[in-house]
Amino acid sequence: MMAMMLDEFTRTVDVASLPRVLHIQSGVYVEGSVYEMFGRECCLPTGEIMKIIGINTCMLTAEIEAVDCEAQIVSLPLYFPGLFRIVADERPYLTIGEITGSVRIGPEPLGQPVFRCSHDLPQANAPLRGGECFTLVSLESDGSEGYVECRVTGRDAKQHFTLKLSQQGEFYECEDDQFYTLKELAEWKMAKGRKRRVKLAQALLKKDLCFYDLPENYSGELILSPVYELQAVMKYRKDVVRIPSTLDVEVIDITDQFDGDCFPQLLSLSDIFKKPSEEFPILAEVIEPPLHTKEEFQFLIYCKQIIIHAACSAKRILASEIRSDSQRRFLIPLSYKGRLKRRPREFPTGYDLEVAKRDKEQLHVVATRAFESHYEGLSTVFVGDQYLVQGKETSEVIYGGTRKTVEALACEKIEGKNYQSVLIPLYLDGAFVEVIHDKKQYSISEVCQRFHLPFNVKVSVRDLSVPEDTLAAVPGLCLEEEITDPYLLVSSPDLSQCWEVPVNRTFMTVQVLPRKQGAGPQPYAHAAVEEIGEDCYYTLRRYASATLCPPPRPPKKPKQPPPESVRLPLPKEQRSNPTGSPKVRSSSAVFHSQQHLRGPCTSAWESPCITAPMSMFPLLT
């Protein structure tokens, strides 16, 4: 056993091997100083024994390179509000083992990095061509030698193959078009022994710049470096001690020679969630309560003990406020007792209408933008035209003197009291607004059962079971998708309060106490509406989209219109102020952009069109 500096131990230890027991060989103790400062241990006497239960990144430093002056280094907390894009590392890895020793690989989507090899890899079941990308899915071992399960990316069929850790080559990190929060970068994308270069994906708001030292409108690269913090348990203290990795002490790893069970067994909610169901209910002492929590979860702060009745995966509806700027995001339980009314949806393309149409639901829309069709047999759309959408049909049309078969959207055009059957192009990039005839009030579970998500609603009757309904003050909500999230059913000792507590968004430490015999029945657990931040929203969307198959992209409009096509006249009231067609995104394009968390996605087609003000359609309001 050799002594090493604490910083060296932090950089070299395998996190999967924790907990580790350390013996302080050369400690730091300043006479007259406090033992703990700002919640972190600042002095460790020689001879102290401590058990390291976790190593976390407490913050990141960002180096801003400058050509004509010295580089600037700023500190960024993990809750930094910006989103980042990764700049691919240009330095190659020479073996697969070097990749697995530097990059974190796990079952989550963020833990599956993508690489390419500069030369061909002649695998038996999936030959990989040089420059072709492959995803590292999992790290496995057959007893003699480790290997990595891989998947070829970019091919229609999901082809899997394996690579031994001894496989040599020049392996390069692939370009990554996703957005990441700083916390996600710290957890998944910081390669050991390498610099991580990133770029801000969007400009920060001025109010955010006031709290950080980043230059205004900075668009260059940032070089991120982690600052580590060790979580430790002392033999005669119950709380978790946080120790900066830069503390000037020497340590020896004595895990194999020391009984680690003599330390207090402190657990997070994630640790509790992984316990088998037979161990519930669990009586636990609160060692570290959550710093910030909802009003409903305040009992977690003032209760010395809690009862954890069960672990479960509960469904929530991910919703966003309908507004153009600074949207609020919510997770709504299916047990929410408020009543909802429908609000008009907007559809930028004909393909979106086809996706939204249900057999049992009549879809009535009005056009707010004109569109000229270049096919003979497909209808042109004018502002104010109203349609009842029927569904997708295959039809023969004439284009440039040639007869061809295309898919179109069958509709009934409303002309006074008459109805005319028409076909409109699926690629139509006009704009439609739904006309609502349904005045019923629905529960949130009824909305999810009867209608396709995303779906627009407004709270018409607030939830009377809670003192204050957050959603009642929101002018409109877009219910985006249903997700499943881990929760613990936690109550106060007297069972007066019992709530579904989110595991991934509640940070507290507990110690399991001996279980009492003859536990009573499990109380009814309430579920609260959670307001979440942008970083949490994008993380949930990323994980939810990873389990879905995206719909096909909508068909594209022909590149060249037929030479004999004639531009149709604009409506008279619009001739004095025509506008060009803005690029729009369809529902399938939105799905793809959200799956990869890209910026605004534009369609691949344009057309002459007119946008109408909403005041022209009083029936929509």
LODO-26442 format. One line per field, with one value per residue (C-alpha): residue number from 0; residue in three letters; x, y, z. Coordinates in Angstrom, 3 decimals. Layout:
pos: [NUM/...];
code: [Ala/...];
xx: [X/...];
yy: [Y/...];
zz: [Z/...];
This chain:
pos: [0/1/2/3/4/5/6/7/8/9/10/11/12/13/14/15/16/17/18/19/20/21/22/23/24/25/26/27/28/29/30/31/32/33/34/35/36/37/38/39/40/41/42/43/44/45/46/47/48/49/50/51/52/53/54/55/56/57/58/59/60/61/62/63/64/65/66/67/68/69/70/71/72/73/74/75/76/77/78/79/80/81/82/83/84/85/86/87/88/89/90/91/92/93/94/95/96/97/98/99/100/101/102/103/104/105/106/107/108/109/110/111/112/113/114/115/116/117/118/119/120/121/122/123/124/125/126/127/128/129/130/131/132/133/134/135/136/137/138/139/140/141/142/143/144/145/146/147/148/149/150/151/152/153/154/155/156/157/158/159/160/161/162/163/164/165/166/167/168/169/170/171/172/173/174/175/176/177/178/179/180/181/182/183/184/185/186/187/188/189/190/191/192/193/194/195/196/197/198/199/200/201/202/203/204/205/206/207/208/209/210/211/212/213/214/215/216/217/218/219/220/221/222/223/224/225/226/227/228/229/230/231/232/233/234/235/236/237/238/239/240/241/242/243/244/245/246/247/248/249/250/251/252/253/254/255/256/257/258/259/260/261/262/263/264/265/266/267/268/269/270/271/272/273/274/275/276/277/278/279/280/281/282/283/284/285/286/287/288/289/290/291/292/293/294/295/296/297/298/299/300/301/302/303/304/305/306/307/308/309/310/311/312/313/314/315/316/317/318/319/320/321/322/323/324/325/326/327/328/329/330/331/332/333/334/335/336/337/338/339/340/341/342/343/344/345/346/347/348/349/350/351/352/353/354/355/356/357/358/359/360/361/362/363/364/365/366/367/368/369/370/371/372/373/374/375/376/377/378/379/380/381/382/383/384/385/386/387/388/389/390/391/392/393/394/395/396/397/398/399/400/401/402/403/404/405/406/407/408/409/410/411/412/413/414/415/416/417/418/419/420/421/422/423/424/425/426/427/428/429/430/431/432/433/434/435/436/437/438/439/440/441/442/443/444/445/446/447/448/449/450/451/452/453/454/455/456/457/458/459/460/461/462/463/464/465/466/467/468/469/470/471/472/473/474/475/476/477/478/479/480/481/482/483/484/485/486/487/488/489/490/491/492/493/494/495/496/497/498/499/500/501/502/503/504/505/506/507/508/509/510/511/512/513/514/515/516/517/518/519/520/521/522/523/524/525/526/527/528/529/530/531/532/533/534/535/536/537/538/539/540/541/542/543/544/545/546/547/548/549/550/551/552/553/554/555/556/557/558/559/560/561/562/563/564/565/566/567/568/569/570/571/572/573/574/575/576/577/578/579/580/581/582/583/584/585/586/587/588/589/590/591/592/593/594/595/596/597/598/599/600/601/602/603/604/605/606/607/608/609/610/611/612/613/614/615/616/617/618/619/620];
code: [Met/Met/Ala/Met/Met/Leu/Asp/Glu/Phe/Thr/Arg/Thr/Val/Asp/Val/Ala/Ser/Leu/Pro/Arg/Val/Leu/His/Ile/Gln/Ser/Gly/Val/Tyr/Val/Glu/Gly/Ser/Val/Tyr/Glu/Met/Phe/Gly/Arg/Glu/Cys/Cys/Leu/Pro/Thr/Gly/Glu/Ile/Met/Lys/Ile/Ile/Gly/Ile/Asn/Thr/Cys/Met/Leu/Thr/Ala/Glu/Ile/Glu/Ala/Val/Asp/Cys/Glu/Ala/Gln/Ile/Val/Ser/Leu/Pro/Leu/Tyr/Phe/Pro/Gly/Leu/Phe/Arg/Ile/Val/Ala/Asp/Glu/Arg/Pro/Tyr/Leu/Thr/Ile/Gly/Glu/Ile/Thr/Gly/Ser/Val/Arg/Ile/Gly/Pro/Glu/Pro/Leu/Gly/Gln/Pro/Val/Phe/Arg/Cys/Ser/His/Asp/Leu/Pro/Gln/Ala/Asn/Ala/Pro/Leu/Arg/Gly/Gly/Glu/Cys/Phe/Thr/Leu/Val/Ser/Leu/Glu/Ser/Asp/Gly/Ser/Glu/Gly/Tyr/Val/Glu/Cys/Arg/Val/Thr/Gly/Arg/Asp/Ala/Lys/Gln/His/Phe/Thr/Leu/Lys/Leu/Ser/Gln/Gln/Gly/Glu/Phe/Tyr/Glu/Cys/Glu/Asp/Asp/Gln/Phe/Tyr/Thr/Leu/Lys/Glu/Leu/Ala/Glu/Trp/Lys/Met/Ala/Lys/Gly/Arg/Lys/Arg/Arg/Val/Lys/Leu/Ala/Gln/Ala/Leu/Leu/Lys/Lys/Asp/Leu/Cys/Phe/Tyr/Asp/Leu/Pro/Glu/Asn/Tyr/Ser/Gly/Glu/Leu/Ile/Leu/Ser/Pro/Val/Tyr/Glu/Leu/Gln/Ala/Val/Met/Lys/Tyr/Arg/Lys/Asp/Val/Val/Arg/Ile/Pro/Ser/Thr/Leu/Asp/Val/Glu/Val/Ile/Asp/Ile/Thr/Asp/Gln/Phe/Asp/Gly/Asp/Cys/Phe/Pro/Gln/Leu/Leu/Ser/Leu/Ser/Asp/Ile/Phe/Lys/Lys/Pro/Ser/Glu/Glu/Phe/Pro/Ile/Leu/Ala/Glu/Val/Ile/Glu/Pro/Pro/Leu/His/Thr/Lys/Glu/Glu/Phe/Gln/Phe/Leu/Ile/Tyr/Cys/Lys/Gln/Ile/Ile/Ile/His/Ala/Ala/Cys/Ser/Ala/Lys/Arg/Ile/Leu/Ala/Ser/Glu/Ile/Arg/Ser/Asp/Ser/Gln/Arg/Arg/Phe/Leu/Ile/Pro/Leu/Ser/Tyr/Lys/Gly/Arg/Leu/Lys/Arg/Arg/Pro/Arg/Glu/Phe/Pro/Thr/Gly/Tyr/Asp/Leu/Glu/Val/Ala/Lys/Arg/Asp/Lys/Glu/Gln/Leu/His/Val/Val/Ala/Thr/Arg/Ala/Phe/Glu/Ser/His/Tyr/Glu/Gly/Leu/Ser/Thr/Val/Phe/Val/Gly/Asp/Gln/Tyr/Leu/Val/Gln/Gly/Lys/Glu/Thr/Ser/Glu/Val/Ile/Tyr/Gly/Gly/Thr/Arg/Lys/Thr/Val/Glu/Ala/Leu/Ala/Cys/Glu/Lys/Ile/Glu/Gly/Lys/Asn/Tyr/Gln/Ser/Val/Leu/Ile/Pro/Leu/Tyr/Leu/Asp/Gly/Ala/Phe/Val/Glu/Val/Ile/His/Asp/Lys/Lys/Gln/Tyr/Ser/Ile/Ser/Glu/Val/Cys/Gln/Arg/Phe/His/Leu/Pro/Phe/Asn/Val/Lys/Val/Ser/Val/Arg/Asp/Leu/Ser/Val/Pro/Glu/Asp/Thr/Leu/Ala/Ala/Val/Pro/Gly/Leu/Cys/Leu/Glu/Glu/Glu/Ile/Thr/Asp/Pro/Tyr/Leu/Leu/Val/Ser/Ser/Pro/Asp/Leu/Ser/Gln/Cys/Trp/Glu/Val/Pro/Val/Asn/Arg/Thr/Phe/Met/Thr/Val/Gln/Val/Leu/Pro/Arg/Lys/Gln/Gly/Ala/Gly/Pro/Gln/Pro/Tyr/Ala/His/Ala/Ala/Val/Glu/Glu/Ile/Gly/Glu/Asp/Cys/Tyr/Tyr/Thr/Leu/Arg/Arg/Tyr/Ala/Ser/Ala/Thr/Leu/Cys/Pro/Pro/Pro/Arg/Pro/Pro/Lys/Lys/Pro/Lys/Gln/Pro/Pro/Pro/Glu/Ser/Val/Arg/Leu/Pro/Leu/Pro/Lys/Glu/Gln/Arg/Ser/Asn/Pro/Thr/Gly/Ser/Pro/Lys/Val/Arg/Ser/Ser/Ser/Ala/Val/Phe/His/Ser/Gln/Gln/His/Leu/Arg/Gly/Pro/Cys/Thr/Ser/Ala/Trp/Glu/Ser/Pro/Cys/Ile/Thr/Ala/Pro/Met/Ser/Met/Phe/Pro/Leu/Leu/Thr];
xx: [0.000/1.364/0.237/-1.135/-2.523/-6.295/-6.507/-4.657/-7.008/-10.000/-8.682/-7.661/-10.311/-13.010/-16.339/-17.939/-15.616/-17.023/-17.360/-13.645/-12.150/-9.246/-6.736/-5.349/-1.530/-0.719/-3.630/-4.358/-5.498/-5.121/-5.295/-8.218/-9.928/-13.401/-13.771/-16.268/-16.753/-19.654/-20.892/-17.550/-14.789/-11.715/-9.561/-8.720/-6.448/-3.765/-5.014/-8.679/-10.570/-13.248/-15.438/-15.786/-19.324/-19.388/-17.378/-19.313/-18.548/-19.504/-18.809/-17.001/-14.393/-14.583/-11.496/-12.175/-9.337/-8.118/-5.680/-4.297/-4.479/-4.327/-7.058/-9.936/-11.174/-14.666/-16.516/-19.884/-22.252/-24.050/-27.383/-26.052/-29.100/-27.469/-27.532/-24.372/-23.263/-20.241/-17.249/-15.956/-12.533/-10.040/-7.528/-8.003/-8.283/-5.927/-7.826/-11.386/-10.018/-8.754/-12.289/-13.943/-11.335/-12.016/-15.686/-18.641/-20.855/-24.284/-27.816/-29.166/-29.209/-26.598/-24.291/-24.036/-21.273/-20.826/-17.447/-16.022/-12.932/-10.569/-10.270/-12.534/-13.391/-14.185/-16.676/-18.319/-21.963/-21.759/-18.704/-17.955/-16.628/-14.010/-15.643/-18.956/-20.314/-21.135/-22.653/-21.132/-24.171/-22.741/-19.542/-19.519/-17.126/-16.895/-14.497/-11.267/-11.439/-13.835/-15.665/-18.098/-21.519/-21.886/-24.592/-24.107/-25.736/-27.165/-28.342/-31.979/-31.501/-30.156/-27.007/-25.122/-21.568/-18.906/-15.408/-12.781/-11.131/-7.808/-9.110/-6.658/-7.302/-7.832/-11.207/-12.598/-15.521/-18.404/-20.110/-22.993/-25.991/-27.770/-28.125/-26.802/-27.179/-24.005/-25.129/-25.491/-22.037/-20.537/-22.232/-21.783/-19.540/-16.345/-13.694/-10.890/-7.539/-9.009/-10.310/-13.989/-14.696/-18.250/-20.171/-23.210/-26.246/-28.129/-27.386/-28.003/-30.569/-29.127/-30.584/-28.572/-25.342/-25.534/-24.740/-21.910/-18.646/-19.167/-18.732/-21.955/-22.809/-19.826/-20.059/-16.630/-15.516/-15.257/-12.809/-14.478/-12.643/-14.392/-13.928/-14.534/-15.977/-15.840/-18.770/-17.543/-18.871/-16.862/-16.929/-18.422/-20.605/-23.975/-24.035/-22.401/-19.123/-18.194/-14.462/-12.834/-10.570/-7.881/-7.412/-3.696/-3.733/-2.128/-4.283/-3.945/-6.707/-7.351/-10.674/-9.481/-8.173/-11.073/-14.680/-16.744/-19.965/-18.926/-19.736/-23.287/-25.104/-26.379/-28.539/-30.031/-33.563/-32.067/-30.469/-33.787/-35.622/-33.312/-34.148/-36.304/-40.012/-39.780/-37.823/-40.662/-42.034/-38.799/-38.467/-35.715/-34.077/-33.615/-29.901/-29.881/-33.282/-33.776/-32.660/-35.448/-38.757/-42.415/-44.877/-46.479/-43.123/-42.296/-42.742/-39.459/-37.685/-39.235/-39.791/-36.895/-38.141/-40.151/-41.783/-41.069/-43.935/-43.104/-41.211/-43.193/-43.045/-45.826/-47.177/-47.057/-48.145/-45.405/-47.007/-45.862/-47.507/-48.839/-46.910/-44.084/-41.574/-40.339/-42.653/-43.305/-43.077/-45.117/-45.425/-49.108/-50.247/-53.198/-54.890/-55.155/-58.754/-59.125/-61.397/-60.065/-61.552/-60.143/-58.249/-57.693/-54.662/-52.553/-51.383/-48.593/-48.869/-51.352/-49.320/-50.001/-53.716/-53.402/-51.489/-54.026/-57.096/-58.819/-61.585/-63.968/-63.120/-64.245/-61.466/-62.764/-60.134/-59.950/-57.042/-55.118/-52.611/-53.071/-51.372/-51.140/-51.177/-49.024/-50.851/-53.926/-56.385/-55.238/-57.016/-55.524/-56.206/-57.302/-57.369/-60.681/-61.412/-62.928/-62.472/-63.613/-60.596/-61.375/-58.003/-55.194/-55.987/-54.032/-55.025/-53.911/-52.983/-51.382/-48.106/-46.249/-48.333/-47.472/-49.970/-48.694/-49.998/-49.582/-50.866/-53.184/-55.452/-59.161/-61.324/-64.805/-64.673/-67.452/-69.119/-72.099/-74.473/-72.830/-69.885/-67.448/-65.056/-61.510/-57.961/-55.178/-51.453/-49.899/-46.851/-49.022/-47.208/-50.063/-51.495/-54.694/-56.417/-58.840/-62.461/-63.705/-67.322/-66.775/-67.665/-67.349/-65.065/-62.627/-60.372/-56.740/-57.049/-60.045/-58.045/-55.221/-57.637/-59.741/-57.274/-53.840/-51.061/-49.913/-53.241/-54.160/-56.315/-57.165/-58.142/-61.834/-62.376/-59.400/-58.392/-60.287/-58.339/-55.258/-55.014/-53.551/-53.805/-50.774/-52.317/-55.475/-53.564/-51.999/-53.877/-53.304/-51.459/-50.060/-50.154/-47.128/-46.621/-46.999/-43.852/-43.054/-40.857/-39.596/-41.287/-41.261/-44.426/-43.283/-45.282/-44.744/-44.501/-48.115/-49.338/-50.979/-49.241/-48.301/-47.010/-45.419/-41.901/-39.875/-36.605/-34.656/-35.620/-35.452/-31.959/-31.820/-29.907/-31.461/-30.348/-32.441/-33.690/-34.849/-38.294/-41.199/-43.297/-46.949/-46.922/-50.372/-51.997/-50.386/-52.043/-53.374/-50.548/-51.244/-49.530/-48.518/-48.229/-44.521/-43.165/-39.813/-36.982/-35.776/-32.890/-35.210/-37.713/-35.144/-33.790/-37.272/-38.002/-34.714/-35.440/-39.086/-38.270/-35.580/-38.293/-40.488/-40.284/-40.516/-43.212/-42.038/-41.092/-43.799/-43.489/-41.764/-43.160/-41.652/-38.591/-39.646/-43.258/-44.648/-43.872/-47.525/-48.659/-50.333/-50.124/-53.579/-54.726/-54.555/-57.714/-58.635/-58.186/-54.667/-53.292/-52.041/-49.903/-48.639/-46.028/-43.550/-43.949/-42.054/-40.438/-42.428/-41.954/-44.389/-45.231/-42.852/-40.072/-40.772/-40.542/-37.152/-35.868/-37.030/-35.610/-32.188/-32.885/-31.856/-32.690/-35.610/-36.192/-37.275/-39.160/-37.611/-40.214/-41.628/-44.648/-46.364/-48.735/-50.611/-50.947/-54.271/-54.760/-56.704/-59.230/-60.695/-61.982/-64.015/-65.506/-62.116/-61.998];
yy: [0.000/3.357/6.765/9.099/12.597/12.887/14.507/11.568/9.102/11.044/10.962/7.293/5.461/3.557/5.002/1.574/0.242/2.618/2.668/2.790/3.206/5.678/6.291/9.842/9.651/13.333/15.485/19.170/20.803/24.517/25.515/27.781/27.089/25.682/21.984/22.527/25.517/26.262/22.675/21.207/19.615/21.861/20.062/16.357/15.295/12.636/9.158/9.837/6.933/7.789/5.901/7.429/6.732/8.991/11.256/14.051/16.960/19.976/22.540/23.058/25.596/27.009/28.303/31.019/31.052/34.451/35.175/38.509/38.133/35.601/32.984/33.726/31.019/31.228/28.943/27.510/25.748/22.587/24.454/26.912/27.781/27.456/24.529/23.333/21.518/19.222/19.853/16.419/15.489/15.423/13.282/9.572/6.692/3.857/0.942/0.179/-0.313/3.267/4.449/2.420/3.606/7.245/7.481/6.504/3.818/2.981/1.844/5.398/7.170/9.648/6.755/5.384/7.357/7.245/6.692/5.997/4.112/5.414/1.954/-1.034/-3.419/-6.834/-8.084/-11.409/-10.353/-6.632/-5.503/-1.864/0.385/3.027/6.268/4.570/5.456/2.925/3.253/1.703/0.120/-1.732/-3.008/-6.797/-9.519/-13.221/-14.025/-13.953/-10.629/-7.735/-6.561/-3.853/-4.488/-2.112/-1.075/0.311/3.725/5.170/1.871/0.895/-2.419/-2.321/-4.420/-5.374/-6.574/-6.860/-5.411/-6.687/-4.163/-5.057/-4.062/-1.560/1.255/4.980/5.659/9.194/10.749/11.481/14.835/15.274/17.458/17.164/19.848/19.157/20.831/21.405/18.733/16.171/17.059/16.602/13.220/11.644/13.544/14.412/11.983/11.195/12.722/14.776/18.252/18.707/21.503/22.845/25.744/27.531/26.350/29.598/33.081/33.640/36.117/39.310/38.507/35.265/37.001/39.094/36.003/34.557/35.860/34.778/37.610/38.884/37.360/34.993/32.350/30.705/27.450/26.763/24.220/22.551/20.994/19.275/20.226/17.134/16.682/13.527/12.387/10.638/9.142/9.515/6.837/9.065/11.377/10.672/13.341/13.113/15.040/16.781/17.078/19.078/16.802/19.502/19.293/18.842/15.446/12.036/8.926/5.125/2.852/0.278/-1.078/-4.705/-4.452/-2.601/-3.474/-0.843/-1.878/-0.008/3.288/4.679/3.336/6.493/6.197/8.480/8.090/6.412/3.800/3.222/2.869/-0.014/-2.086/-5.213/-4.865/-7.281/-4.686/-2.133/-0.385/1.235/3.419/5.963/8.809/11.998/12.859/15.560/16.987/18.447/22.072/23.135/21.381/21.954/23.054/19.596/17.987/20.296/17.400/15.975/18.980/19.167/15.422/13.654/10.283/9.193/5.980/4.847/2.504/1.429/2.174/2.630/3.982/6.535/8.147/11.891/14.165/16.503/19.876/23.325/26.700/27.988/31.181/32.381/33.380/31.929/28.929/27.183/23.387/21.002/17.344/16.598/13.382/11.466/11.921/15.709/16.623/19.834/19.946/20.853/22.429/22.119/24.934/25.282/23.546/24.948/22.809/24.114/21.412/19.025/16.188/17.501/17.373/13.745/12.840/14.599/13.074/10.287/8.053/8.910/12.579/15.128/17.592/20.985/23.552/26.967/28.090/31.157/31.111/30.687/27.921/27.367/23.755/22.789/19.527/19.309/17.448/18.849/21.876/25.307/26.778/30.363/32.220/31.559/28.227/25.743/21.966/18.787/16.482/12.904/11.153/10.222/8.925/7.845/9.703/10.146/13.722/15.496/17.268/18.898/16.951/13.641/11.499/10.221/8.694/10.715/10.626/13.490/14.537/14.028/16.828/18.227/21.934/23.883/26.424/27.875/24.972/22.852/20.457/19.817/16.853/18.032/16.740/18.909/18.071/16.457/18.677/21.798/24.301/26.664/27.133/25.846/26.520/24.071/25.110/23.857/22.693/20.552/22.489/19.513/19.467/16.579/15.105/14.757/10.968/11.332/13.661/11.116/8.287/10.105/12.331/12.182/14.091/16.840/18.453/21.983/22.575/25.159/24.558/25.450/24.201/24.193/21.223/21.799/19.113/21.362/24.818/26.397/25.016/26.185/25.211/27.289/30.534/29.298/30.673/27.532/24.219/21.946/18.370/16.996/13.362/10.747/9.707/7.238/8.369/6.663/7.666/6.634/6.623/8.548/9.554/11.270/8.925/9.626/8.966/12.399/13.118/10.700/11.770/10.368/11.831/11.996/10.080/11.972/15.468/15.120/15.120/13.963/11.463/8.978/6.199/3.044/2.210/-1.172/-1.917/-2.030/-5.164/-5.163/-2.342/-1.001/-0.686/1.582/5.036/6.713/8.590/12.000/13.195/16.823/18.911/19.674/22.742/21.835/23.813/23.819/21.438/18.878/19.321/18.614/15.638/14.111/14.728/13.095/9.929/9.750/10.197/7.517/4.855/6.001/5.407/8.726/9.060/9.268/12.709/14.361/14.173/17.094/19.437/19.028/21.219/22.744/23.778/22.816/25.469/25.973/26.578/29.913/31.823/32.184/35.628/36.533/37.444/41.072/42.100/40.691/42.143/45.334/43.538/40.165/38.392/35.676/32.178/31.629/28.277/26.016/22.718/19.846/17.518/14.845/17.382/18.584/14.991/14.537/17.864/17.085/13.598/15.052/18.294/20.466/24.079/25.309/22.921/24.283/22.462/21.635/23.411/26.879/28.237/31.548/32.121/34.741/34.915/36.090/37.814/35.824/38.638/37.467/34.341/35.322/31.813/30.459/32.513];
zz: [0.000/-1.021/0.072/-2.556/-2.652/-2.323/-5.762/-7.336/-5.634/-7.009/-10.576/-10.627/-8.608/-10.473/-9.322/-9.726/-6.962/-4.311/-1.354/-0.390/3.098/3.368/6.136/6.437/6.494/6.372/7.454/7.500/10.715/11.301/14.966/15.665/12.332/11.994/11.291/8.536/6.288/3.914/4.195/3.100/5.154/5.274/7.877/8.198/11.108/10.616/11.506/10.561/8.955/6.401/3.979/0.493/-0.736/-3.784/-6.059/-7.725/-9.960/-7.872/-10.613/-13.905/-14.886/-18.395/-20.158/-22.733/-25.241/-26.399/-29.237/-28.098/-24.304/-21.525/-21.424/-19.055/-16.664/-15.199/-12.806/-13.862/-11.427/-12.551/-12.592/-15.196/-17.357/-20.801/-23.238/-24.984/-28.120/-27.968/-30.231/-31.306/-29.931/-32.819/-30.920/-31.724/-29.282/-30.250/-28.678/-27.593/-24.071/-24.085/-24.915/-22.138/-19.644/-20.477/-21.485/-19.319/-20.902/-19.477/-20.408/-20.570/-23.977/-22.732/-21.842/-25.370/-27.148/-30.927/-32.590/-36.054/-37.154/-39.822/-41.437/-42.132/-39.289/-40.844/-38.253/-38.990/-38.542/-39.424/-41.411/-40.592/-43.320/-42.581/-41.470/-40.621/-37.172/-34.471/-30.993/-27.874/-26.214/-23.201/-21.646/-21.169/-20.001/-20.841/-18.002/-19.972/-21.778/-21.804/-24.909/-25.979/-27.491/-30.462/-32.895/-36.395/-36.740/-39.922/-41.430/-41.843/-40.036/-36.481/-36.869/-33.708/-33.302/-30.594/-30.272/-27.855/-25.586/-27.228/-30.688/-32.162/-34.609/-34.826/-33.254/-33.405/-31.571/-33.963/-34.345/-31.912/-32.782/-29.430/-26.765/-23.263/-19.911/-17.910/-15.436/-18.243/-19.558/-16.092/-15.568/-19.008/-21.405/-19.492/-20.760/-18.300/-19.246/-22.121/-22.643/-23.396/-25.852/-26.118/-27.622/-26.270/-28.248/-27.686/-26.426/-22.712/-21.476/-20.019/-16.609/-16.592/-17.600/-14.421/-12.322/-14.427/-15.816/-19.427/-21.977/-23.506/-26.925/-26.676/-29.429/-29.328/-27.772/-24.053/-22.607/-19.630/-16.682/-13.741/-10.088/-7.967/-4.509/-2.398/-0.281/2.852/6.057/9.279/11.978/14.676/12.580/11.011/8.329/4.920/4.781/1.527/0.915/-1.911/-3.929/-3.879/-0.102/0.608/2.374/1.773/2.005/1.877/0.603/3.367/2.084/2.125/5.720/7.336/8.122/6.304/8.058/11.221/9.446/9.343/6.260/4.548/1.449/-1.185/-2.523/-5.615/-3.365/-1.582/-4.908/-5.941/-2.862/-3.360/-2.649/0.303/2.312/2.243/4.230/5.447/8.528/7.864/9.748/7.732/7.835/5.158/4.125/0.656/0.352/-1.989/-2.272/-3.080/-0.422/-0.458/0.431/3.354/5.810/4.421/5.964/9.442/10.078/11.817/10.596/7.553/6.384/2.816/1.914/-1.632/-4.830/-8.015/-11.539/-11.960/-15.112/-15.655/-18.491/-19.683/-20.464/-21.573/-21.245/-24.585/-25.155/-27.386/-24.705/-21.380/-21.317/-18.020/-17.943/-15.806/-14.881/-14.263/-12.523/-13.955/-10.573/-11.131/-10.294/-12.279/-15.330/-18.766/-21.868/-25.355/-27.022/-30.792/-32.213/-35.044/-37.972/-40.236/-42.961/-44.485/-43.051/-39.519/-40.262/-41.356/-38.178/-35.920/-37.572/-35.659/-36.995/-34.137/-33.969/-36.552/-37.369/-38.521/-39.532/-41.158/-43.339/-42.162/-45.011/-48.769/-50.751/-54.521/-55.704/-58.710/-59.313/-61.542/-59.337/-56.011/-54.610/-53.995/-50.551/-49.860/-46.559/-44.784/-46.479/-44.037/-44.230/-42.542/-42.672/-43.770/-44.112/-46.454/-49.946/-53.016/-56.166/-59.759/-60.683/-63.643/-63.125/-66.031/-68.519/-66.831/-64.968/-61.637/-58.425/-55.215/-51.647/-50.742/-47.886/-48.533/-47.110/-47.379/-48.155/-46.439/-48.757/-46.944/-46.388/-49.083/-48.861/-51.711/-51.707/-52.432/-52.197/-50.795/-50.902/-47.841/-48.308/-48.160/-45.950/-45.345/-41.881/-40.305/-36.990/-35.446/-34.974/-31.604/-31.350/-28.261/-25.088/-22.740/-19.715/-19.385/-16.758/-17.786/-17.992/-20.339/-22.588/-22.827/-23.633/-26.241/-28.074/-29.630/-27.874/-28.270/-27.361/-26.266/-23.190/-20.550/-16.921/-16.630/-13.053/-10.695/-8.553/-5.301/-3.427/-3.106/-1.493/-4.631/-8.154/-10.158/-13.500/-12.981/-13.576/-16.838/-19.911/-21.952/-21.798/-24.477/-23.199/-25.019/-24.046/-21.359/-19.494/-16.721/-13.832/-10.618/-7.351/-3.703/-1.574/1.507/4.567/7.897/10.930/11.972/8.368/8.264/4.949/2.199/-1.199/-4.340/-4.061/-7.314/-6.981/-9.652/-8.476/-4.669/-3.179/0.430/2.563/4.989/7.306/7.479/10.996/12.315/10.958/13.353/13.496/12.572/10.025/9.227/5.804/3.230/3.253/0.134/-1.611/-3.119/-6.296/-6.833/-9.977/-10.444/-12.185/-13.734/-15.292/-18.884/-18.162/-16.586/-19.433/-22.149/-20.216/-19.906/-23.588/-24.517/-22.549/-23.619/-27.323/-27.169/-26.671/-29.568/-33.287/-35.142/-37.807/-41.415/-42.630/-44.744/-48.529/-50.168/-52.740/-56.238/-56.697/-60.023/-60.745/-64.174/-66.788/-67.671/-64.089/-63.557/-60.267/-58.807/-57.699/-54.030/-52.161/-52.718/-49.097/-49.098/-52.365/-50.727/-48.165/-49.431/-47.382/-48.177/-46.836/-43.633/-43.242/-40.969/-39.271/-39.377/-36.523/-37.796/-38.200/-34.664/-33.470/-35.094/-33.805/-30.273/-30.434/-31.164/-29.259/-32.132/-32.682/-34.798/-37.678/-41.049/-43.732/-47.067/-49.130/-49.646/-51.426/-52.119/-49.229/-47.267/-43.489/-42.113/-38.762/-36.169/-35.865/-39.200/-37.453/-34.387/-34.197/-33.091/-29.897];
